Amino acid sequence: MPSPPKSSGGKCLLFGCGGCLGLIVLSVIGSFVMFFFAMNVIKKTDVYTEAFKRVQNSAEVQQALGTPITNGWTFSGSVNYNNGAGNAAFTVPVSGPKGEGSLKVKAEKSSGAEWQYTTLEVEFPDGHKVDLRSAP
């Protein structure tokens, strides 16, 4: 007497769950790739590089954080730039061997002009702020 055919239900269930899990994993990986790509693009903008350069060159910030001063990998806010004009409003964590803080930037740029900062400061956890708008 022949044995009954084996059920392939377990394989379908495993493949079905694995397929959904695979899509979820790919979605998460894709989101991280897009996030890091966007962060890299923003960190190369002139408003970001100028702001971070001022942080690194500030004697008061160096005293509070120590050197070297590094930027965090997270970013909140936005930078909009189109046809030579734009606006920026963002916050980035900064840190050094002695502590950490947050770089806060709000700026606008007219076509052909330099960025005009309404806010360019490092805020420390104790609430102390260092205004970097007049820094070279």
N, CA, C and O atoms as a printed pandas DataFrame, in Angstrom:
     atom_number atom_name residue_name chain_id  residue_number  x_coord  y_coord  z_coord
0              1         N          MET        A               1    0.837   -1.168    0.000
1              2        CA          MET        A               1    0.000    0.000    0.000
2              3         C          MET        A               1    0.883    1.232    0.000
3              4         O          MET        A               1    1.764    1.384    0.847
4              5         N          PRO        A               2    0.636    2.112   -0.963
5              6        CA          PRO        A               2    1.482    3.301   -1.064
6              7         C          PRO        A               2    1.193    4.252    0.096
7              8         O          PRO        A               2    0.078    4.335    0.611
8              9         N          SER        A               3    2.265    4.973    0.483
9             10        CA          SER        A               3    2.104    5.936    1.586
10            11         C          SER        A               3    1.440    7.200    1.049
11            12         O          SER        A               3    1.609    7.564   -0.115
12            13         N          PRO        A               4    0.688    7.854    1.914
13            14        CA          PRO        A               4   -0.002    9.070    1.453
14            15         C          PRO        A               4    1.017   10.156    1.095
15            16         O          PRO        A               4    2.091   10.219    1.693
16            17         N          PRO        A               5    0.685   11.010    0.121
17            18        CA          PRO        A               5    1.606   12.072   -0.279
18            19         C          PRO        A               5    1.861   13.022    0.898
19            20         O          PRO        A               5    0.974   13.294    1.706
20            21         N          LYS        A               6    3.115   13.519    0.967
21            22        CA          LYS        A               6    3.479   14.434    2.049
22            23         C          LYS        A               6    2.875   15.803    1.780
23            24         O          LYS        A               6    2.787   16.258    0.639
24            25         N          SER        A               7    2.481   16.417    2.822
25            26        CA          SER        A               7    1.894   17.750    2.718
26            27         C          SER        A               7    2.999   18.792    2.566
27            28         O          SER        A               7    4.028   18.713    3.238
28            29         N          SER        A               8    2.793   19.736    1.710
29            30        CA          SER        A               8    3.768   20.813    1.534
30            31         C          SER        A               8    3.294   22.074    2.241
31            32         O          SER        A               8    3.811   23.164    1.998
32            33         N          GLY        A               9    2.315   21.920    3.110
33            34        CA          GLY        A               9    1.772   23.081    3.834
34            35         C          GLY        A               9    2.810   23.773    4.687
35            36         O          GLY        A               9    2.808   25.000    4.784
36            37         N          GLY        A              10    3.694   23.018    5.306
37            38        CA          GLY        A              10    4.735   23.611    6.139
38            39         C          GLY        A              10    5.684   24.471    5.315
39            40         O          GLY        A              10    6.092   25.546    5.753
40            41         N          LYS        A              11    6.036   23.995    4.116
41            42        CA          LYS        A              11    6.926   24.761    3.250
42            43         C          LYS        A              11    6.263   26.054    2.797
43            44         O          LYS        A              11    6.908   27.102    2.770
44            45         N          CYS        A              12    4.997   25.993    2.446
45            46        CA          CYS        A              12    4.291   27.205    2.001
46            47         C          CYS        A              12    4.196   28.204    3.144
47            48         O          CYS        A              12    4.371   29.407    2.949
48            49         N          LEU        A              13    3.919   27.697    4.331
49            50        CA          LEU        A              13    3.820   28.576    5.487
50            51         C          LEU        A              13    5.159   29.237    5.769
51            52         O          LEU        A              13    5.229   30.438    6.031
52            53         N          LEU        A              14    6.227   28.439    5.715
53            54        CA          LEU        A              14    7.564   28.964    5.962
54            55         C          LEU        A              14    7.949   29.982    4.890
55            56         O          LEU        A              14    8.463   31.053    5.213
56            57         N          PHE        A              15    7.705   29.658    3.613
57            58        CA          PHE        A              15    8.044   30.576    2.530
58            59         C          PHE        A              15    7.203   31.851    2.616
59            60         O          PHE        A              15    7.705   32.952    2.386
60            61         N          GLY        A              16    5.922   31.691    2.949
61            62        CA          GLY        A              16    5.030   32.855    3.067
62            63         C          GLY        A              16    5.477   33.788    4.181
63            64         O          GLY        A              16    5.533   35.001    3.982
64            65         N          CYS        A              17    5.794   33.246    5.343
65            66        CA          CYS        A              17    6.257   34.067    6.462
66            67         C          CYS        A              17    7.638   34.645    6.169
67            68         O          CYS        A              17    7.913   35.807    6.470
68            69         N          GLY        A              18    8.505   33.816    5.576
69            70        CA          GLY        A              18    9.837   34.290    5.214
70            71         C          GLY        A              18    9.771   35.394    4.171
71            72         O          GLY        A              18   10.564   36.335    4.214
72            73         N          GLY        A              19    8.843   35.290    3.245
73            74        CA          GLY        A              19    8.670   36.324    2.222
74            75         C          GLY        A              19    8.238   37.637    2.839
75            76         O          GLY        A              19    8.762   38.692    2.483
76            77         N          CYS        A              20    7.282   37.585    3.765
77            78        CA          CYS        A              20    6.833   38.807    4.444
78            79         C          CYS        A              20    7.953   39.385    5.297
79            80         O          CYS        A              20    8.183   40.595    5.307
80            81         N          LEU        A              21    8.637   38.516    6.005
81            82        CA          LEU        A              21    9.748   38.960    6.840
82            83         C          LEU        A              21   10.842   39.576    5.972
83            84         O          LEU        A              21   11.442   40.586    6.339
84            85         N          GLY        A              22   11.090   38.967    4.834
85            86        CA          GLY        A              22   12.087   39.504    3.910
86            87         C          GLY        A              22   11.722   40.896    3.426
87            88         O          GLY        A              22   12.583   41.772    3.344
88            89         N          LEU        A              23   10.442   41.107    3.103
89            90        CA          LEU        A              23    9.990   42.428    2.673
90            91         C          LEU        A              23   10.135   43.460    3.790
91            92         O          LEU        A              23   10.515   44.605    3.542
92            93         N          ILE        A              24    9.834   43.054    5.000
93            94        CA          ILE        A              24    9.977   43.958    6.145
94            95         C          ILE        A              24   11.441   44.332    6.341
95            96         O          ILE        A              24   11.769   45.502    6.535
96            97         N          VAL        A              25   12.316   43.335    6.291
97            98        CA          VAL        A              25   13.753   43.588    6.458
98            99         C          VAL        A              25   14.256   44.495    5.343
99           100         O          VAL        A              25   15.001   45.437    5.611
100          101         N          LEU        A              26   13.867   44.232    4.102
101          102        CA          LEU        A              26   14.279   45.087    2.989
102          103         C          LEU        A              26   13.761   46.511    3.148
103          104         O          LEU        A              26   14.466   47.465    2.819
104          105         N          SER        A              27   12.555   46.661    3.644
105          106        CA          SER        A              27   11.998   47.998    3.874
106          107         C          SER        A              27   12.791   48.757    4.931
107          108         O          SER        A              27   13.077   49.943    4.766
108          109         N          VAL        A              28   13.142   48.080    6.007
109          110        CA          VAL        A              28   13.926   48.709    7.073
110          111         C          VAL        A              28   15.304   49.102    6.552
111          112         O          VAL        A              28   15.766   50.215    6.802
112          113         N          ILE        A              29   15.955   48.211    5.840
113          114        CA          ILE        A              29   17.274   48.506    5.281
114          115         C          ILE        A              29   17.170   49.671    4.298
115          116         O          ILE        A              29   18.012   50.569    4.310
116          117         N          GLY        A              30   16.158   49.660    3.461
117          118        CA          GLY        A              30   15.957   50.753    2.502
118          119         C          GLY        A              30   15.743   52.086    3.194
119          120         O          GLY        A              30   16.241   53.113    2.733
120          121         N          SER        A              31   15.007   52.078    4.296
121          122        CA          SER        A              31   14.776   53.313    5.050
122          123         C          SER        A              31   16.075   53.854    5.629
123          124         O          SER        A              31   16.327   55.057    5.579
124          125         N          PHE        A              32   16.907   52.959    6.184
125          126        CA          PHE        A              32   18.194   53.388    6.728
126          127         C          PHE        A              32   19.096   53.946    5.630
127          128         O          PHE        A              32   19.766   54.958    5.834
128          129         N          VAL        A              33   19.116   53.300    4.481
129          130        CA          VAL        A              33   19.948   53.777    3.372
130          131         C          VAL        A              33   19.496   55.172    2.945
131          132         O          VAL        A              33   20.329   56.053    2.734
132          133         N          MET        A              34   18.200   55.379    2.817
133          134        CA          MET        A              34   17.677   56.689    2.428
134          135         C          MET        A              34   18.007   57.735    3.492
135          136         O          MET        A              34   18.371   58.861    3.153
136          137         N          PHE        A              35   17.885   57.383    4.765
137          138        CA          PHE        A              35   18.192   58.308    5.855
138          139         C          PHE        A              35   19.658   58.723    5.801
139          140         O          PHE        A              35   19.964   59.914    5.866
140          141         N          PHE        A              36   20.562   57.764    5.685
141          142        CA          PHE        A              36   21.989   58.076    5.661
142          143         C          PHE        A              36   22.372   58.852    4.403
143          144         O          PHE        A              36   23.248   59.715    4.455
144          145         N          PHE        A              37   21.733   58.560    3.284
145          146        CA          PHE        A              37   21.983   59.321    2.065
146          147         C          PHE        A              37   21.557   60.773    2.256
147          148         O          PHE        A              37   22.298   61.689    1.902
148          149         N          ALA        A              38   20.367   60.986    2.813
149          150        CA          ALA        A              38   19.877   62.343    3.056
150          151         C          ALA        A              38   20.787   63.081    4.032
151          152         O          ALA        A              38   21.082   64.259    3.830
152          153         N          MET        A              39   21.237   62.398    5.094
153          154        CA          MET        A              39   22.146   63.015    6.058
154          155         C          MET        A              39   23.444   63.432    5.375
155          156         O          MET        A              39   23.958   64.519    5.638
156          157         N          ASN        A              40   23.967   62.595    4.518
157          158        CA          ASN        A              40   25.213   62.896    3.826
158          159         C          ASN        A              40   25.046   64.111    2.915
159          160         O          ASN        A              40   25.943   64.951    2.842
160          161         N          VAL        A              41   23.923   64.214    2.228
161          162        CA          VAL        A              41   23.658   65.351    1.352
162          163         C          VAL        A              41   23.559   66.637    2.178
163          164         O          VAL        A              41   24.136   67.657    1.801
164          165         N          ILE        A              42   22.843   66.598    3.284
165          166        CA          ILE        A              42   22.668   67.785    4.123
166          167         C          ILE        A              42   23.996   68.223    4.721
167          168         O          ILE        A              42   24.281   69.418    4.789
168          169         N          LYS        A              43   24.808   67.269    5.155
169          170        CA          LYS        A              43   26.090   67.617    5.770
170          171         C          LYS        A              43   27.070   68.236    4.773
171          172         O          LYS        A              43   28.079   68.810    5.184
172          173         N          LYS        A              44   26.797   68.132    3.493
173          174        CA          LYS        A              44   27.660   68.737    2.484
174          175         C          LYS        A              44   27.173   70.115    2.040
175          176         O          LYS        A              44   27.824   70.750    1.210
176          177         N          THR        A              45   26.050   70.592    2.569
177          178        CA          THR        A              45   25.567   71.915    2.186
178          179         C          THR        A              45   26.449   72.991    2.799
179          180         O          THR        A              45   27.070   72.775    3.839
180          181         N          ASP        A              46   26.502   74.147    2.155
181          182        CA          ASP        A              46   27.341   75.224    2.656
182          183         C          ASP        A              46   26.859   75.757    4.001
183          184         O          ASP        A              46   27.683   76.160    4.822
184          185         N          VAL        A              47   25.565   75.772    4.248
185          186        CA          VAL        A              47   25.058   76.267    5.535
186          187         C          VAL        A              47   25.474   75.333    6.672
187          188         O          VAL        A              47   25.818   75.798    7.759
188          189         N          TYR        A              48   25.446   74.039    6.433
189          190        CA          TYR        A              48   25.850   73.072    7.454
190          191         C          TYR        A              48   27.352   73.142    7.708
191          192         O          TYR        A              48   27.783   73.186    8.860
192          193         N          THR        A              49   28.153   73.153    6.639
193          194        CA          THR        A              49   29.599   73.160    6.816
194          195         C          THR        A              49   30.074   74.434    7.489
195          196         O          THR        A              49   30.981   74.388    8.320
196          197         N          GLU        A              50   29.479   75.579    7.148
197          198        CA          GLU        A              50   29.856   76.839    7.793
198          199         C          GLU        A              50   29.484   76.818    9.275
199          200         O          GLU        A              50   30.282   77.226   10.118
200          201         N          ALA        A              51   28.307   76.356    9.588
201          202        CA          ALA        A              51   27.872   76.298   10.990
202          203         C          ALA        A              51   28.787   75.383   11.805
203          204         O          ALA        A              51   29.197   75.745   12.907
204          205         N          PHE        A              52   29.105   74.219   11.281
205          206        CA          PHE        A              52   29.949   73.288   12.029
206          207         C          PHE        A              52   31.379   73.807   12.152
207          208         O          PHE        A              52   32.038   73.580   13.167
208          209         N          LYS        A              53   31.858   74.501   11.125
209          210        CA          LYS        A              53   33.193   75.112   11.189
210          211         C          LYS        A              53   33.250   76.139   12.325
211          212         O          LYS        A              53   34.246   76.221   13.043
212          213         N          ARG        A              54   32.186   76.912   12.482
213          214        CA          ARG        A              54   32.145   77.889   13.569
214          215         C          ARG        A              54   32.138   77.206   14.934
215          216         O          ARG        A              54   32.743   77.708   15.881
216          217         N          VAL        A              55   31.464   76.076   15.039
217          218        CA          VAL        A              55   31.471   75.307   16.287
218          219         C          VAL        A              55   32.894   74.867   16.613
219          220         O          VAL        A              55   33.365   75.047   17.736
220          221         N          GLN        A              56   33.563   74.302   15.644
221          222        CA          GLN        A              56   34.909   73.781   15.864
222          223         C          GLN        A              56   35.921   74.890   16.174
223          224         O          GLN        A              56   36.898   74.645   16.881
224          225         N          ASN        A              57   35.704   76.097   15.660
225          226        CA          ASN        A              57   36.638   77.198   15.856
226          227         C          ASN        A              57   36.331   78.058   17.074
227          228         O          ASN        A              57   37.100   78.967   17.385
228          229         N          SER        A              58   35.241   77.799   17.764
229          230        CA          SER        A              58   34.859   78.607   18.920
230          231         C          SER        A              58   35.662   78.194   20.158
231          232         O          SER        A              58   35.616   77.040   20.583
232          233         N          ALA        A              59   36.393   79.147   20.726
233          234        CA          ALA        A              59   37.177   78.870   21.937
234          235         C          ALA        A              59   36.264   78.484   23.092
235          236         O          ALA        A              59   36.605   77.609   23.888
236          237         N          GLU        A              60   35.106   79.131   23.186
237          238        CA          GLU        A              60   34.176   78.841   24.286
238          239         C          GLU        A              60   33.596   77.432   24.170
239          240         O          GLU        A              60   33.455   76.733   25.173
240          241         N          VAL        A              61   33.265   77.021   22.960
241          242        CA          VAL        A              61   32.744   75.664   22.746
242          243         C          VAL        A              61   33.861   74.642   22.972
243          244         O          VAL        A              61   33.625   73.588   23.562
244          245         N          GLN        A              62   35.073   74.946   22.506
245          246        CA          GLN        A              62   36.207   74.046   22.730
246          247         C          GLN        A              62   36.466   73.850   24.217
247          248         O          GLN        A              62   36.763   72.743   24.664
248          249         N          GLN        A              63   36.350   74.931   24.978
249          250        CA          GLN        A              63   36.576   74.832   26.424
250          251         C          GLN        A              63   35.525   73.934   27.079
251          252         O          GLN        A              63   35.842   73.153   27.976
252          253         N          ALA        A              64   34.281   74.048   26.630
253          254        CA          ALA        A              64   33.197   73.268   27.230
254          255         C          ALA        A              64   33.222   71.802   26.796
255          256         O          ALA        A              64   32.977   70.909   27.607
256          257         N          LEU        A              65   33.515   71.554   25.520
257          258        CA          LEU        A              65   33.432   70.194   24.989
258          259         C          LEU        A              65   34.779   69.492   24.884
259          260         O          LEU        A              65   34.831   68.263   24.838
260          261         N          GLY        A              66   35.860   70.250   24.845
261          262        CA          GLY        A              66   37.159   69.666   24.569
262          263         C          GLY        A              66   37.332   69.507   23.073
263          264         O          GLY        A              66   36.419   69.790   22.296
264          265         N          THR        A              67   38.502   69.054   22.677
265          266        CA          THR        A              67   38.735   68.820   21.252
266          267         C          THR        A              67   39.244   67.393   21.061
267          268         O          THR        A              67   39.923   66.865   21.942
268          269         N          PRO        A              68   38.942   66.779   19.967
269          270        CA          PRO        A              68   38.231   67.293   18.811
270          271         C          PRO        A              68   36.716   67.312   19.045
271          272         O          PRO        A              68   36.176   66.519   19.817
272          273         N          ILE        A              69   36.060   68.229   18.365
273          274        CA          ILE        A              69   34.595   68.316   18.411
274          275         C          ILE        A              69   34.058   67.579   17.192
275          276         O          ILE        A              69   34.485   67.819   16.063
276          277         N          THR        A              70   33.129   66.691   17.439
277          278        CA          THR        A              70   32.532   65.914   16.346
278          279         C          THR        A              70   31.037   66.146   16.300
279          280         O          THR        A              70   30.424   66.554   17.286
280          281         N          ASN        A              71   30.457   65.881   15.138
281          282        CA          ASN        A              71   29.007   66.001   14.986
282          283         C          ASN        A              71   28.376   64.628   15.097
283          284         O          ASN        A              71   28.986   63.616   14.753
284          285         N          GLY        A              72   27.156   64.611   15.578
285          286        CA          GLY        A              72   26.426   63.347   15.688
286          287         C          GLY        A              72   25.899   62.907   14.335
287          288         O          GLY        A              72   25.898   63.682   13.378
288          289         N          TRP        A              73   25.461   61.685   14.259
289          290        CA          TRP        A              73   24.963   61.168   12.986
290          291         C          TRP        A              73   23.481   61.441   12.792
291          292         O          TRP        A              73   22.949   61.214   11.705
292          293         N          THR        A              74   22.805   61.924   13.830
293          294        CA          THR        A              74   21.388   62.246   13.670
294          295         C          THR        A              74   21.240   63.712   13.271
295          296         O          THR        A              74   22.177   64.503   13.376
296          297         N          PHE        A              75   20.064   64.044   12.821
297          298        CA          PHE        A              75   19.787   65.382   12.311
298          299         C          PHE        A              75   18.287   65.580   12.385
299          300         O          PHE        A              75   17.521   64.705   11.983
300          301         N          SER        A              76   17.864   66.727   12.898
301          302        CA          SER        A              76   16.434   67.024   12.827
302          303         C          SER        A              76   16.281   68.409   12.228
303          304         O          SER        A              76   17.004   69.337   12.592
304          305         N          GLY        A              77   15.359   68.540   11.329
305          306        CA          GLY        A              77   15.128   69.812   10.669
306          307         C          GLY        A              77   15.217   69.656    9.168
307          308         O          GLY        A              77   15.053   68.563    8.627
308          309         N          SER        A              78   15.484   70.785    8.496
309          310        CA          SER        A              78   15.527   70.741    7.040
310          311         C          SER        A              78   16.432   71.835    6.490
311          312         O          SER        A              78   16.695   72.845    7.143
312          313         N          VAL        A              79   16.892   71.603    5.281
313          314        CA          VAL        A              79   17.626   72.587    4.507
314          315         C          VAL        A              79   16.973   72.616    3.133
315          316         O          VAL        A              79   16.913   71.596    2.446
316          317         N          ASN        A              80   16.486   73.777    2.737
317          318        CA          ASN        A              80   15.851   73.942    1.434
318          319         C          ASN        A              80   16.666   74.943    0.634
319          320         O          ASN        A              80   16.930   76.051    1.101
320          321         N          TYR        A              81   17.062   74.558   -0.563
321          322        CA          TYR        A              81   17.940   75.386   -1.372
322          323         C          TYR        A              81   17.517   75.239   -2.821
323          324         O          TYR        A              81   17.479   74.129   -3.352
324          325         N          ASN        A              82   17.196   76.367   -3.469
325          326        CA          ASN        A              82   16.725   76.310   -4.844
326          327         C          ASN        A              82   17.092   77.612   -5.555
327          328         O          ASN        A              82   16.768   78.699   -5.075
328          329         N          ASN        A              83   17.761   77.502   -6.685
329          330        CA          ASN        A              83   18.140   78.654   -7.499
330          331         C          ASN        A              83   18.894   79.722   -6.718
331          332         O          ASN        A              83   18.649   80.914   -6.908
332          333         N          GLY        A              84   19.799   79.313   -5.849
333          334        CA          GLY        A              84   20.635   80.253   -5.118
334          335         C          GLY        A              84   20.006   80.857   -3.881
335          336         O          GLY        A              84   20.648   81.661   -3.206
336          337         N          ALA        A              85   18.793   80.507   -3.565
337          338        CA          ALA        A              85   18.116   81.019   -2.368
338          339         C          ALA        A              85   17.643   79.835   -1.538
339          340         O          ALA        A              85   17.454   78.735   -2.056
340          341         N          GLY        A              86   17.452   80.073   -0.241
341          342        CA          GLY        A              86   16.970   78.969    0.574
342          343         C          GLY        A              86   16.785   79.338    2.022
343          344         O          GLY        A              86   16.962   80.487    2.426
344          345         N          ASN        A              87   16.423   78.326    2.796
345          346        CA          ASN        A              87   16.294   78.488    4.243
346          347         C          ASN        A              87   16.707   77.180    4.899
347          348         O          ASN        A              87   16.658   76.104    4.303
348          349         N          ALA        A              88   17.112   77.323    6.145
349          350        CA          ALA        A              88   17.560   76.153    6.901
350          351         C          ALA        A              88   17.111   76.298    8.343
351          352         O          ALA        A              88   17.141   77.392    8.907
352          353         N          ALA        A              89   16.705   75.216    8.920
353          354        CA          ALA        A              89   16.359   75.143   10.342
354          355         C          ALA        A              89   16.639   73.719   10.782
355          356         O          ALA        A              89   15.909   72.794   10.426
356          357         N          PHE        A              90   17.710   73.547   11.563
357          358        CA          PHE        A              90   18.072   72.199   11.962
358          359         C          PHE        A              90   18.802   72.194   13.298
359          360         O          PHE        A              90   19.309   73.214   13.764
360          361         N          THR        A              91   18.835   71.010   13.894
361          362        CA          THR        A              91   19.544   70.759   15.147
362          363         C          THR        A              91   20.377   69.498   14.969
363          364         O          THR        A              91   19.898   68.488   14.455
364          365         N          VAL        A              92   21.630   69.574   15.403
365          366        CA          VAL        A              92   22.556   68.449   15.281
366          367         C          VAL        A              92   23.303   68.290   16.601
367          368         O          VAL        A              92   23.779   69.283   17.151
368          369         N          PRO        A              93   23.420   67.081   17.119
369          370        CA          PRO        A              93   24.223   66.899   18.331
370          371         C          PRO        A              93   25.706   67.070   18.015
371          372         O          PRO        A              93   26.192   66.631   16.973
372          373         N          VAL        A              94   26.416   67.721   18.943
373          374        CA          VAL        A              94   27.872   67.858   18.840
374          375         C          VAL        A              94   28.460   67.371   20.152
375          376         O          VAL        A              94   27.821   67.457   21.200
376          377         N          SER        A              95   29.692   66.855   20.086
377          378        CA          SER        A              95   30.300   66.342   21.310
378          379         C          SER        A              95   31.809   66.412   21.221
379          380         O          SER        A              95   32.391   66.533   20.143
380          381         N          GLY        A              96   32.419   66.333   22.382
381          382        CA          GLY        A              96   33.860   66.288   22.521
382          383         C          GLY        A              96   34.185   65.419   23.718
383          384         O          GLY        A              96   33.283   64.847   24.330
384          385         N          PRO        A              97   35.465   65.309   24.065
385          386        CA          PRO        A              97   35.858   64.455   25.183
386          387         C          PRO        A              97   35.298   64.896   26.532
387          388         O          PRO        A              97   35.185   64.085   27.450
388          389         N          LYS        A              98   34.945   66.179   26.658
389          390        CA          LYS        A              98   34.484   66.698   27.947
390          391         C          LYS        A              98   32.963   66.817   28.060
391          392         O          LYS        A              98   32.454   67.069   29.152
392          393         N          GLY        A              99   32.235   66.645   26.972
393          394        CA          GLY        A              99   30.788   66.802   27.066
394          395         C          GLY        A              99   30.108   66.811   25.715
395          396         O          GLY        A              99   30.687   66.451   24.690
396          397         N          GLU        A             100   28.851   67.238   25.755
397          398        CA          GLU        A             100   28.041   67.262   24.541
398          399         C          GLU        A             100   27.118   68.461   24.553
399          400         O          GLU        A             100   26.907   69.097   25.586
400          401         N          GLY        A             101   26.572   68.758   23.389
401          402        CA          GLY        A             101   25.639   69.866   23.240
402          403         C          GLY        A             101   24.857   69.689   21.960
403          404         O          GLY        A             101   24.934   68.651   21.303
404          405         N          SER        A             102   24.097   70.723   21.614
405          406        CA          SER        A             102   23.300   70.691   20.391
406          407         C          SER        A             102   23.577   71.950   19.581
407          408         O          SER        A             102   23.489   73.064   20.097
408          409         N          LEU        A             103   23.906   71.768   18.332
409          410        CA          LEU        A             103   24.061   72.883   17.407
410          411         C          LEU        A             103   22.686   73.194   16.845
411          412         O          LEU        A             103   22.032   72.327   16.265
412          413         N          LYS        A             104   22.244   74.445   17.021
413          414        CA          LYS        A             104   20.931   74.865   16.527
414          415         C          LYS        A             104   21.132   75.975   15.509
415          416         O          LYS        A             104   21.813   76.967   15.772
416          417         N          VAL        A             105   20.524   75.787   14.336
417          418        CA          VAL        A             105   20.705   76.727   13.237
418          419         C          VAL        A             105   19.364   77.088   12.629
419          420         O          VAL        A             105   18.526   76.225   12.368
420          421         N          LYS        A             106   19.174   78.398   12.406
421          422        CA          LYS        A             106   18.071   78.921   11.594
422          423         C          LYS        A             106   18.698   79.985   10.721
423          424         O          LYS        A             106   19.337   80.914   11.216
424          425         N          ALA        A             107   18.512   79.846    9.404
425          426        CA          ALA        A             107   19.152   80.775    8.481
426          427         C          ALA        A             107   18.337   80.908    7.206
427          428         O          ALA        A             107   17.544   80.034    6.853
428          429         N          GLU        A             108   18.557   82.034    6.522
429          430        CA          GLU        A             108   17.937   82.276    5.225
430          431         C          GLU        A             108   18.986   82.818    4.278
431          432         O          GLU        A             108   19.957   83.452    4.690
432          433         N          LYS        A             109   18.771   82.557    3.012
433          434        CA          LYS        A             109   19.709   83.022    1.997
434          435         C          LYS        A             109   18.925   83.536    0.807
435          436         O          LYS        A             109   18.051   82.850    0.277
436          437         N          SER        A             110   19.250   84.757    0.393
437          438        CA          SER        A             110   18.694   85.312   -0.841
438          439         C          SER        A             110   19.630   84.950   -1.978
439          440         O          SER        A             110   20.810   84.684   -1.753
440          441         N          SER        A             111   19.120   84.937   -3.178
441          442        CA          SER        A             111   19.933   84.589   -4.336
442          443         C          SER        A             111   21.129   85.531   -4.444
443          444         O          SER        A             111   20.969   86.751   -4.465
444          445         N          GLY        A             112   22.321   84.959   -4.510
445          446        CA          GLY        A             112   23.542   85.738   -4.644
446          447         C          GLY        A             112   24.086   86.303   -3.346
447          448         O          GLY        A             112   25.130   86.956   -3.362
448          449         N          ALA        A             113   23.425   86.080   -2.227
449          450        CA          ALA        A             113   23.870   86.612   -0.938
450          451         C          ALA        A             113   24.403   85.495   -0.063
451          452         O          ALA        A             113   24.281   84.316   -0.397
452          453         N          GLU        A             114   24.992   85.871    1.054
453          454        CA          GLU        A             114   25.464   84.911    2.046
454          455         C          GLU        A             114   24.296   84.472    2.926
455          456         O          GLU        A             114   23.254   85.126    2.956
456          457         N          TRP        A             115   24.473   83.375    3.633
457          458        CA          TRP        A             115   23.469   82.929    4.595
458          459         C          TRP        A             115   23.378   83.944    5.723
459          460         O          TRP        A             115   24.400   84.404    6.234
460          461         N          GLN        A             116   22.177   84.289    6.106
461          462        CA          GLN        A             116   21.921   85.180    7.233
462          463         C          GLN        A             116   21.344   84.330    8.363
463          464         O          GLN        A             116   20.240   83.796    8.257
464          465         N          TYR        A             117   22.115   84.217    9.446
465          466        CA          TYR        A             117   21.730   83.355   10.559
466          467         C          TYR        A             117   20.905   84.134   11.567
467          468         O          TYR        A             117   21.356   85.151   12.093
468          469         N          THR        A             118   19.700   83.658   11.835
469          470        CA          THR        A             118   18.922   84.225   12.931
470          471         C          THR        A             118   19.224   83.464   14.219
471          472         O          THR        A             118   19.119   84.018   15.313
472          473         N          THR        A             119   19.594   82.206   14.086
473          474        CA          THR        A             119   20.051   81.390   15.210
474          475         C          THR        A             119   21.246   80.577   14.738
475          476         O          THR        A             119   21.188   79.897   13.714
476          477         N          LEU        A             120   22.323   80.658   15.496
477          478        CA          LEU        A             120   23.503   79.827   15.257
478          479         C          LEU        A             120   24.183   79.705   16.610
479          480         O          LEU        A             120   24.991   80.547   17.000
480          481         N          GLU        A             121   23.835   78.633   17.319
481          482        CA          GLU        A             121   24.304   78.498   18.696
482          483         C          GLU        A             121   24.505   77.038   19.068
483          484         O          GLU        A             121   23.952   76.124   18.455
484          485         N          VAL        A             122   25.315   76.861   20.091
485          486        CA          VAL        A             122   25.458   75.547   20.708
486          487         C          VAL        A             122   24.816   75.659   22.083
487          488         O          VAL        A             122   25.158   76.539   22.874
488          489         N          GLU        A             123   23.889   74.762   22.353
489          490        CA          GLU        A             123   23.230   74.714   23.661
490          491         C          GLU        A             123   23.714   73.475   24.392
491          492         O          GLU        A             123   23.771   72.377   23.838
492          493         N          PHE        A             124   24.060   73.687   25.660
493          494        CA          PHE        A             124   24.578   72.605   26.499
494          495         C          PHE        A             124   23.468   72.075   27.407
495          496         O          PHE        A             124   22.471   72.764   27.622
496          497         N          PRO        A             125   23.625   70.867   27.941
497          498        CA          PRO        A             125   22.573   70.270   28.776
498          499         C          PRO        A             125   22.163   71.132   29.972
499          500         O          PRO        A             125   21.021   71.044   30.424
500          501         N          ASP        A             126   23.070   71.962   30.493
501          502        CA          ASP        A             126   22.716   72.803   31.640
502          503         C          ASP        A             126   21.954   74.068   31.226
503          504         O          ASP        A             126   21.617   74.888   32.079
504          505         N          GLY        A             127   21.678   74.234   29.924
505          506        CA          GLY        A             127   20.927   75.386   29.443
506          507         C          GLY        A             127   21.798   76.530   28.935
507          508         O          GLY        A             127   21.293   77.443   28.283
508          509         N          HIS        A             128   23.087   76.496   29.221
509          510        CA          HIS        A             128   24.013   77.527   28.744
510          511         C          HIS        A             128   24.091   77.473   27.214
511          512         O          HIS        A             128   24.123   76.392   26.626
512          513         N          LYS        A             129   24.122   78.659   26.571
513          514        CA          LYS        A             129   24.193   78.734   25.111
514          515         C          LYS        A             129   25.377   79.597   24.702
515          516         O          LYS        A             129   25.709   80.579   25.366
516          517         N          VAL        A             130   26.004   79.215   23.601
517          518        CA          VAL        A             130   27.086   79.992   23.005
518          519         C          VAL        A             130   26.602   80.452   21.631
519          520         O          VAL        A             130   26.377   79.635   20.738
520          521         N          ASP        A             131   26.446   81.767   21.471
521          522        CA          ASP        A             131   26.005   82.354   20.194
522          523         C          ASP        A             131   27.209   82.438   19.258
523          524         O          ASP        A             131   28.237   83.021   19.604
524          525         N          LEU        A             132   27.073   81.856   18.085
525          526        CA          LEU        A             132   28.180   81.800   17.117
526          527         C          LEU        A             132   27.924   82.677   15.896
527          528         O          LEU        A             132   28.655   82.581   14.911
528          529         N          ARG        A             133   26.899   83.531   15.941
529          530        CA          ARG        A             133   26.573   84.336   14.764
530          531         C          ARG        A             133   27.676   85.324   14.402
531          532         O          ARG        A             133   27.893   85.596   13.222
532          533         N          SER        A             134   28.373   85.865   15.396
533          534        CA          SER        A             134   29.405   86.852   15.087
534          535         C          SER        A             134   30.789   86.222   14.942
535          536         O          SER        A             134   31.772   86.932   14.729
536          537         N          ALA        A             135   30.873   84.920   15.054
537          538        CA          ALA        A             135   32.173   84.222   14.921
538          539         C          ALA        A             135   32.650   84.282   13.482
539          540         O          ALA        A             135   31.838   84.296   12.557
540          541         N          PRO        A             136   33.955   84.317   13.284
541          542        CA          PRO        A             136   34.495   84.370   11.914
542          543         C          PRO        A             136   34.242   83.091   11.158
543          544         O          PRO        A             136   34.631   82.973    9.996
